[in-house]
Amino acid sequence: MILQGNQRGGAKDLALHLLKAENEHIEIHELRGFVSDNLAGALGEIHAVSQATRARQFLFSLSLNPPPEENVSTQAFEDAINRIERKLGLRGQPRAIVFHTKEGRRHCHVVFSRIDAQKMKAIPLPYTRYKLREISRDLYIENGWKMPRGFINSKNRDPNNFTLAQWQQAKRAGKDPRGIKAALQDCWAISDTQGAFQQALLMRGFTLARGDRRGFVVLDQQLEIYNVAKWVGIKAKDARAKLKDEEKLPSVQDARTSIATNMTSHLGALKQAQTTKLGARSSLLKQQKNDLTSQHKEERRILDEEQAARHMQEIKQRQARFNTGLRGIWDHITGKFNRIKKQNESETYLAHQRDRNEKDALIFKQLEQSRSLQARMNRLQEFGKTREKEISRDIQQYREIKDGQRDVFDTFNQPQKDGPKLER
């Protein structure tokens, strides 16, 4: 699991942060070494003790984040925390353990006191980052979890490890020369005049223009230029026989400006429509998430009440084993009292483990449900971000082309280093 820790002060602020309502479930799991029975009071005690020292960073705040898809038991968290406190030299120090559940993930926060109450000094914590990293690697290996690539090689931490040229090449790979050639040939075949050819091209997203040296040309929506005669598969004189009104056609530059203007408007409308659609879908998923969180809280409340009621019933049953009066005195003399006491203590421990396992099982089931929903939300969010970024970039490029601020060939016609260029 990922371990992150830092020395800090601000006991009150930290308590408020750990109790933020933005978490779906908050569980104060342990308050060790404190008089207070609440988190704010416990951290306040650490602050009060620190006033007798010069320490300003009297707390050590630690977070334990297991892999999102793994179900990690409460006992496993405790074992990891105990290992960490031994490694850092914080064994026996007052500590608070808080569990958070959010977006299908359960993680843990631990706050240690750095103040040694006997020496009234702050415990030094050298090389904390490296020690936590070492424990973290061991936990991944011991539990058979897939280790993050960044733990293996620090150069591999960035998942977006590709160049701009590679991204542009991937975008250009969507062009199918055979499809383009077939579309232009179809437009030519069904047209008997220049006007009919223009209309047929427009219906397929192409614009007819007069070229500088290449006679008549066609531009697509990405401003790629295609020579009509070459792509249709005819002679130049045959092209001129049908396309007679050359002066009525826009120049390549005018066609670029017109396409850029139209595409800016069209893409803006598509962007707004996409934002509206994704917003509605996101709202629906958020409502489902809120409903699921409420359901999970109710399930945990019911389990807590059932366990509390059973706990009281079991206490009464165990207490009933002890005799009173003269029989009770005789049980003390014969040792029966001690045997019953040991039996009760053993059963109490087993009952505690049973209750903890029941709660872990419920939490794990709820985590699976939350993860499934959160995965849908993440996919929707990632899809929206990707589309938003791509369409915004294209809109900006078209605006710059329209305003004459960008060389169109620098935008769309990057040379392909891996493979042939698109035939014109």
Backbone torsions as a table, in degrees:
resi	resn	phi	psi	omega
1	MET	NA	154.3	179.3
2	ILE	-77.2	127.3	-179.3
3	LEU	-115.3	126.8	178.2
4	GLN	-133.2	128.0	-178.6
5	GLY	-141.6	152.9	178.0
6	ASN	-156.3	151.0	175.1
7	GLN	-82.3	142.4	-178.2
8	ARG	-162.5	168.7	170.4
9	GLY	-111.1	-148.4	175.3
10	GLY	67.7	58.5	-177.7
11	ALA	-60.2	-44.1	-177.4
12	LYS	-65.6	-45.4	179.9
13	ASP	-62.8	-39.7	-179.5
14	LEU	-66.1	-41.4	178.7
15	ALA	-61.7	-43.5	179.2
16	LEU	-63.9	-38.6	179.8
17	HIS	-64.3	-43.4	-177.7
18	LEU	-70.2	-19.1	-179.1
19	LEU	-103.8	14.8	-178.9
20	LYS	-59.5	137.9	-177.3
21	ALA	-73.5	-6.5	179.3
22	GLU	-66.6	-18.2	174.3
23	ASN	-79.7	141.1	-177.2
24	GLU	-71.8	-36.9	178.2
25	HIS	-137.6	135.1	177.2
26	ILE	-127.4	126.2	-179.4
27	GLU	-128.5	116.7	173.2
28	ILE	-79.3	99.5	-170.8
29	HIS	-81.9	-37.5	-176.2
30	GLU	-153.6	137.6	170.0
31	LEU	-127.5	98.3	-174.2
32	ARG	-104.6	128.5	175.3
33	GLY	84.7	20.1	-179.4
34	PHE	-122.0	156.0	172.0
35	VAL	-84.1	-39.3	-177.7
36	SER	-68.3	150.8	178.1
37	ASP	-107.7	15.6	176.1
38	ASN	-133.6	158.5	-171.4
39	LEU	-64.7	-45.8	-178.5
40	ALA	-61.2	-42.3	179.6
41	GLY	-66.8	-38.4	-179.8
42	ALA	-64.0	-47.3	179.5
43	LEU	-68.5	-29.3	175.1
44	GLY	-64.7	-33.6	176.9
45	GLU	-63.9	-41.4	178.3
46	ILE	-61.2	-42.7	179.4
47	HIS	-62.4	-40.9	-179.0
48	ALA	-63.5	-42.1	179.5
49	VAL	-66.1	-36.3	-177.1
50	SER	-66.9	-18.3	-178.7
51	GLN	-65.2	-20.6	177.7
52	ALA	-85.6	3.0	179.3
53	THR	-124.4	-179.5	176.6
54	ARG	-96.2	1.9	-174.6
55	ALA	-70.8	125.7	173.8
56	ARG	-95.5	-31.8	176.8
57	GLN	-101.7	77.5	-172.2
58	PHE	-89.1	-1.2	-179.8
59	LEU	-115.2	151.4	167.0
60	PHE	-121.5	112.8	-176.6
61	SER	-99.2	127.3	-175.3
62	LEU	-128.3	137.9	174.0
63	SER	-120.6	141.0	179.3
64	LEU	-121.4	114.4	-177.0
65	ASN	-119.2	103.1	177.9
66	PRO	-75.2	167.0	175.8
67	PRO	-54.2	136.7	-174.0
68	PRO	-55.9	-31.3	-174.4
69	GLU	-90.5	-1.2	-176.0
70	GLU	-97.3	143.5	173.6
71	ASN	-96.9	109.3	-176.1
72	VAL	-108.6	124.8	-176.2
73	SER	-71.1	160.4	177.0
74	THR	-60.9	-37.8	179.2
75	GLN	-63.3	-38.5	179.3
76	ALA	-65.2	-39.4	175.5
77	PHE	-61.7	-45.5	-178.7
78	GLU	-62.3	-42.2	179.4
79	ASP	-61.3	-41.3	178.8
80	ALA	-64.9	-41.6	-179.9
81	ILE	-63.6	-43.0	179.4
82	ASN	-64.3	-37.5	178.2
83	ARG	-65.4	-40.9	-179.2
84	ILE	-65.9	-44.4	-177.1
85	GLU	-67.0	-30.4	174.8
86	ARG	-70.1	-41.7	-178.0
87	LYS	-65.3	-35.6	-176.3
88	LEU	-91.1	-5.2	-179.0
89	GLY	80.5	29.4	-178.9
90	LEU	-111.0	18.2	-177.2
91	ARG	-59.2	129.3	177.0
92	GLY	82.7	-5.2	179.6
93	GLN	-70.2	147.1	175.3
94	PRO	-54.0	138.2	-178.1
95	ARG	-148.7	154.0	175.9
96	ALA	-124.9	133.1	179.8
97	ILE	-117.3	126.4	-178.9
98	VAL	-127.9	129.6	175.3
99	PHE	-100.5	137.6	174.4
100	HIS	-120.6	141.9	170.2
101	THR	-122.8	125.2	-177.2
102	LYS	-153.9	130.3	175.7
103	GLU	53.9	43.1	176.4
104	GLY	77.2	12.4	-179.2
105	ARG	-125.3	137.9	174.8
106	ARG	-112.0	125.3	177.3
107	HIS	-136.7	175.7	-170.3
108	CYS	-134.1	144.7	174.2
109	HIS	-122.1	138.0	177.0
110	VAL	-128.7	135.2	176.8
111	VAL	-121.1	118.0	178.9
112	PHE	-102.3	151.3	167.6
113	SER	-85.9	130.7	177.2
114	ARG	-88.6	-3.8	-174.2
115	ILE	-87.1	118.1	173.3
116	ASP	-77.2	110.1	-172.8
117	ALA	-66.1	-25.1	-179.7
118	GLN	-80.2	-42.8	-178.9
119	LYS	-91.6	-12.6	-177.0
120	MET	52.1	49.0	175.9
121	LYS	-137.7	154.9	176.4
122	ALA	-77.6	134.7	179.2
123	ILE	-72.3	124.1	179.5
124	PRO	-69.0	145.5	-178.5
125	LEU	-129.5	71.9	-178.8
126	PRO	-77.1	148.9	174.9
127	TYR	55.3	35.2	-177.1
128	THR	-59.4	-43.9	-176.5
129	ARG	-59.2	-43.6	-177.8
130	TYR	-71.2	-36.4	178.7
131	LYS	-66.6	-42.3	178.4
132	LEU	-65.8	-38.3	179.0
133	ARG	-63.4	-39.0	179.6
134	GLU	-65.5	-44.5	178.4
135	ILE	-64.7	-40.5	-179.6
136	SER	-60.6	-46.1	177.9
137	ARG	-59.7	-42.4	179.8
138	ASP	-62.7	-40.9	-179.5
139	LEU	-64.6	-40.2	177.5
140	TYR	-61.9	-44.0	-177.3
141	ILE	-69.0	-46.1	-176.6
142	GLU	-65.0	-33.7	-178.2
143	ASN	-93.2	-2.2	178.8
144	GLY	71.1	24.9	178.9
145	TRP	-83.6	151.2	176.0
146	LYS	-71.1	120.2	-175.9
147	MET	-76.7	136.0	177.0
148	PRO	-57.3	143.4	-178.3
149	ARG	-60.2	-31.5	-179.5
150	GLY	-63.8	-24.1	177.9
151	PHE	-75.9	-23.5	-178.0
152	ILE	-88.9	-45.4	-178.6
153	ASN	-144.5	116.7	-175.3
154	SER	-63.0	-20.2	179.5
155	LYS	-75.3	-13.1	-175.9
156	ASN	-100.8	18.5	-175.7
157	ARG	-75.2	-28.3	-177.8
158	ASP	-84.6	114.6	-178.7
159	PRO	-70.8	-22.9	-179.0
160	ASN	-87.0	60.9	-172.5
161	ASN	-94.3	62.8	174.8
162	PHE	-143.3	157.6	-175.5
163	THR	-88.9	165.2	177.1
164	LEU	-63.1	-39.0	179.5
165	ALA	-61.5	-39.8	178.7
166	GLN	-65.9	-37.9	178.8
167	TRP	-65.0	-43.4	179.3
168	GLN	-65.7	-37.9	179.1
169	GLN	-64.7	-39.1	178.5
170	ALA	-63.6	-37.6	178.7
171	LYS	-67.4	-40.7	180.0
172	ARG	-69.2	-22.8	-178.3
173	ALA	-63.3	-17.1	179.1
174	GLY	-71.5	-15.1	179.3
175	LYS	-75.0	131.2	178.7
176	ASP	-112.9	104.0	-178.2
177	PRO	-55.2	-37.9	-179.7
178	ARG	-65.9	-39.4	178.5
179	GLY	-66.3	-40.6	179.1
180	ILE	-63.9	-45.1	-179.4
181	LYS	-62.0	-42.2	-179.8
182	ALA	-64.9	-39.2	-179.5
183	ALA	-64.7	-44.2	-179.8
184	LEU	-67.1	-37.8	177.8
185	GLN	-66.0	-38.3	177.2
186	ASP	-63.2	-45.6	-179.9
187	CYS	-59.2	-40.8	-179.7
188	TRP	-67.2	-40.3	-174.7
189	ALA	-68.7	-33.3	-176.1
190	ILE	-90.7	1.3	-175.6
191	SER	-113.4	137.3	176.5
192	ASP	-112.9	-4.6	177.7
193	THR	-137.1	168.6	178.1
194	GLN	-63.0	-41.8	-179.7
195	GLY	-62.7	-41.3	179.1
196	ALA	-65.8	-38.2	179.1
197	PHE	-64.9	-43.1	178.0
198	GLN	-59.6	-45.2	-177.7
199	GLN	-65.2	-41.6	178.7
200	ALA	-62.7	-39.7	178.4
201	LEU	-65.2	-43.7	-179.2
202	LEU	-59.2	-38.0	-179.3
203	MET	-65.7	-19.8	179.4
204	ARG	-108.2	10.0	175.3
205	GLY	86.6	19.5	179.3
206	PHE	-113.1	155.6	177.7
207	THR	-126.0	129.8	178.6
208	LEU	-86.3	136.6	-179.3
209	ALA	-145.9	166.2	175.8
210	ARG	-94.8	128.7	-178.1
211	GLY	-85.1	168.4	179.1
212	ASP	-76.7	-56.6	-178.6
213	ARG	-117.7	-10.2	-173.3
214	ARG	-104.2	21.4	179.2
215	GLY	68.7	-123.2	-178.2
216	PHE	-93.8	137.8	-179.3
217	VAL	-132.2	163.6	177.4
218	VAL	-125.0	137.0	176.7
219	LEU	-113.2	136.8	174.8
220	ASP	-92.6	-175.5	-174.9
221	GLN	-70.7	-14.9	174.2
222	GLN	-99.5	13.9	174.8
223	LEU	67.2	20.8	171.8
224	GLU	-72.4	141.3	-175.5
225	ILE	-107.4	133.7	179.5
226	TYR	-128.1	130.0	176.5
227	ASN	-73.7	125.7	-173.8
228	VAL	-60.7	-51.7	-176.0
229	ALA	-59.8	-43.6	-176.2
230	LYS	-68.0	-43.0	-175.3
231	TRP	-79.1	-32.0	177.5
232	VAL	-77.1	-26.7	178.9
233	GLY	90.2	38.5	179.7
234	ILE	-128.8	171.4	175.9
235	LYS	-80.0	155.4	-178.7
236	ALA	-60.6	-37.8	-179.3
237	LYS	-67.6	-31.4	177.0
238	ASP	-69.3	-35.7	176.9
239	ALA	-64.4	-42.8	-179.9
240	ARG	-68.3	-26.5	179.6
241	ALA	-64.4	-34.2	-179.7
242	LYS	-93.7	-35.4	-177.2
243	LEU	-98.6	83.3	-172.1
244	LYS	-92.9	-30.9	-173.9
245	ASP	-92.5	68.6	-176.2
246	GLU	-62.3	-35.8	-176.5
247	GLU	-68.9	-19.5	179.5
248	LYS	-79.7	-11.8	-178.3
249	LEU	-89.2	147.5	177.4
250	PRO	-72.6	155.1	172.8
251	SER	-70.7	167.9	178.5
252	VAL	-58.7	-42.2	-178.9
253	GLN	-66.0	-42.3	178.6
254	ASP	-64.6	-39.6	179.2
255	ALA	-64.0	-40.8	177.5
256	ARG	-59.8	-46.5	-178.8
257	THR	-62.6	-42.8	-179.7
258	SER	-64.6	-45.8	179.1
259	ILE	-62.7	-43.7	-179.5
260	ALA	-61.7	-39.9	178.8
261	THR	-64.7	-47.5	-179.4
262	ASN	-64.8	-41.2	-178.5
263	MET	-69.1	-35.4	176.7
264	THR	-60.0	-45.8	179.6
265	SER	-66.8	-44.5	-177.1
266	HIS	-66.6	-45.1	179.9
267	LEU	-65.7	-34.7	176.4
268	GLY	-61.8	-41.2	177.9
269	ALA	-66.8	-40.8	177.9
270	LEU	-63.7	-39.0	179.4
271	LYS	-63.3	-43.7	179.6
272	GLN	-65.7	-42.0	179.2
273	ALA	-63.4	-39.9	179.1
274	GLN	-66.2	-42.4	179.4
275	THR	-60.3	-42.4	179.6
276	THR	-64.4	-45.2	-177.9
277	LYS	-65.2	-46.0	179.9
278	LEU	-67.2	-34.0	177.8
279	GLY	-63.8	-42.2	178.8
280	ALA	-64.4	-42.6	179.3
281	ARG	-66.0	-40.5	179.2
282	SER	-63.9	-40.9	179.1
283	SER	-62.0	-40.4	179.3
284	LEU	-63.8	-43.4	179.9
285	LEU	-67.8	-36.3	177.7
286	LYS	-64.9	-37.9	177.2
287	GLN	-65.7	-40.8	176.9
288	GLN	-62.4	-37.9	178.6
289	LYS	-65.5	-43.3	178.3
290	ASN	-62.2	-41.9	178.4
291	ASP	-63.5	-41.1	-179.9
292	LEU	-66.6	-39.5	178.1
293	THR	-62.2	-43.7	177.9
294	SER	-61.9	-41.5	178.9
295	GLN	-62.5	-43.2	-179.6
296	HIS	-65.6	-39.9	178.8
297	LYS	-63.4	-38.6	179.0
298	GLU	-67.0	-40.1	178.4
299	GLU	-63.4	-40.6	179.0
300	ARG	-68.3	-37.8	179.1
301	ARG	-64.0	-43.3	180.0
302	ILE	-63.2	-43.3	179.5
303	LEU	-63.3	-42.8	178.9
304	ASP	-59.8	-42.8	-179.8
305	GLU	-66.5	-42.9	179.7
306	GLU	-63.0	-43.0	179.6
307	GLN	-67.2	-37.6	179.1
308	ALA	-65.1	-42.7	179.5
309	ALA	-64.7	-43.2	178.7
310	ARG	-65.0	-37.9	179.0
311	HIS	-60.5	-45.8	179.2
312	MET	-64.3	-40.4	179.4
313	GLN	-63.6	-41.3	-179.8
314	GLU	-68.8	-34.9	176.3
315	ILE	-60.8	-43.9	179.6
316	LYS	-63.3	-41.4	179.9
317	GLN	-63.8	-41.5	-179.5
318	ARG	-70.0	-38.7	179.9
319	GLN	-65.9	-30.6	-178.6
320	ALA	-68.8	-15.3	178.9
321	ARG	-71.0	-22.4	-178.8
322	PHE	-82.5	129.7	174.7
323	ASN	-80.0	158.1	177.6
324	THR	-117.2	172.8	177.0
325	GLY	65.8	-142.4	-177.3
326	LEU	-63.9	-35.1	178.5
327	ARG	-65.8	-36.6	177.6
328	GLY	-64.7	-39.9	178.2
329	ILE	-64.3	-42.3	179.4
330	TRP	-63.4	-37.1	178.0
331	ASP	-63.3	-36.2	176.5
332	HIS	-64.5	-40.7	-177.1
333	ILE	-68.4	-42.3	-176.2
334	THR	-82.1	-11.3	-179.0
335	GLY	90.9	-0.9	-179.7
336	LYS	-63.9	-35.0	-180.0
337	PHE	-59.7	-44.7	-179.1
338	ASN	-67.2	-36.4	178.9
339	ARG	-65.2	-41.8	178.0
340	ILE	-65.8	-39.0	179.7
341	LYS	-62.0	-45.2	179.2
342	LYS	-64.8	-38.7	177.9
343	GLN	-62.8	-43.1	179.6
344	ASN	-63.9	-41.1	179.7
345	GLU	-64.2	-41.5	178.6
346	SER	-63.3	-44.4	-179.8
347	GLU	-66.8	-34.6	177.7
348	THR	-64.2	-41.9	178.4
349	TYR	-64.2	-45.3	-179.6
350	LEU	-64.6	-36.6	178.3
351	ALA	-66.2	-37.6	177.6
352	HIS	-63.0	-44.3	177.9
353	GLN	-63.6	-40.0	178.3
354	ARG	-61.6	-45.1	179.7
355	ASP	-63.9	-41.1	179.5
356	ARG	-63.8	-42.8	179.8
357	ASN	-65.4	-37.1	177.5
358	GLU	-62.8	-42.3	-179.0
359	LYS	-68.8	-40.3	176.7
360	ASP	-60.6	-42.0	-179.4
361	ALA	-61.3	-41.9	178.5
362	LEU	-65.2	-43.6	-179.9
363	ILE	-61.9	-43.0	-179.5
364	PHE	-63.3	-40.5	178.7
365	LYS	-63.9	-42.4	179.6
366	GLN	-67.1	-37.2	178.5
367	LEU	-61.8	-40.1	178.4
368	GLU	-61.9	-42.0	178.8
369	GLN	-65.9	-42.5	-179.0
370	SER	-67.6	-39.5	-179.8
371	ARG	-64.0	-40.1	179.8
372	SER	-60.4	-45.7	179.5
373	LEU	-69.4	-40.5	-179.3
374	GLN	-65.3	-34.8	178.0
375	ALA	-62.5	-39.8	177.2
376	ARG	-64.3	-41.3	179.0
377	MET	-65.8	-40.3	-179.8
378	ASN	-66.0	-41.0	179.0
379	ARG	-63.2	-42.1	179.0
380	LEU	-64.1	-43.1	-179.4
381	GLN	-64.6	-43.4	-179.4
382	GLU	-66.7	-40.4	177.2
383	PHE	-60.8	-44.9	179.7
384	GLY	-62.8	-43.1	-179.6
385	LYS	-64.2	-43.1	-179.0
386	THR	-63.3	-47.2	179.6
387	ARG	-65.1	-40.0	179.8
388	GLU	-62.0	-45.5	-178.6
389	LYS	-65.0	-44.4	-176.4
390	GLU	-67.2	-46.6	-176.6
391	ILE	-70.1	-35.4	177.8
392	SER	-65.1	-39.0	178.6
393	ARG	-65.1	-43.3	179.9
394	ASP	-64.2	-41.3	178.3
395	ILE	-60.2	-44.5	-179.9
396	GLN	-62.6	-40.0	179.1
397	GLN	-63.9	-44.0	179.4
398	TYR	-63.9	-37.9	177.9
399	ARG	-63.1	-42.3	-179.5
400	GLU	-67.9	-36.5	176.9
401	ILE	-65.2	-45.2	-179.8
402	LYS	-60.0	-38.6	-177.8
403	ASP	-87.6	3.4	178.7
404	GLY	72.3	22.7	-177.5
405	GLN	-96.6	-4.4	-175.5
406	ARG	-137.6	141.7	174.1
407	ASP	-81.8	116.2	-173.3
408	VAL	-57.7	-34.3	-178.2
409	PHE	-71.8	-26.2	173.9
410	ASP	-70.5	-23.3	-176.8
411	THR	-85.2	-52.0	-170.1
412	PHE	-109.8	-17.7	-171.9
413	ASN	-112.8	44.2	175.0
414	GLN	-62.6	133.8	179.0
415	PRO	-64.0	139.8	179.1
416	GLN	-86.3	122.4	179.7
417	LYS	-83.3	-27.4	-177.5
418	ASP	-111.2	87.5	178.8
419	GLY	118.1	169.5	-176.9
420	PRO	-73.1	158.0	175.1
421	LYS	-75.6	157.3	177.5
422	LEU	-66.1	127.3	-178.8
423	GLU	-66.3	142.9	179.2
424	ARG	-110.9	NA	NA
